[in-house]
């Protein structure tokens, strides 16, 4: 608006830097996913979360910025979904692994009523997460953030 533009100079990482950054980012995503199920950090993580509305806005911005930016956003979303799927919450794969581990420890199948109850609780938890994230997105749009 006032004619001031930042200087932009592309930086091309070496293979080693790229691999290191990838592992660092994976560690960051994993730690945030784990904090989601830690009661003392759940709301802190949720306050910084986005729903499909916010993700679509970020994806549109990334696509308009260029191919590689769009690929970076797609990779970040894919990695985040992968780690979320491994959380030990019963409707997810991580929850199924947890239930199978418990079955191995107690040497008998977990009762269906228990499995169903935990699955319903997990679904309710995800509905809560979605509602909070959607609220964050709507407030962000309304307030212009």
Secondary structure, 3 states (H helix, E strand, C coil): CCCCCCCCCCCCCCHHHHHHHHHHHHHHHHHHHHHHCCCCCHHHHHHCCCCHHHHHHHHHHHHHHCHHHHHHHHHHHHHHHHHHHCCCCCCCHHHHHHHHHHHHHHCCCCCHHHHHHHHHHHHHHHHHHHHHHHHHHHHHHHHCC
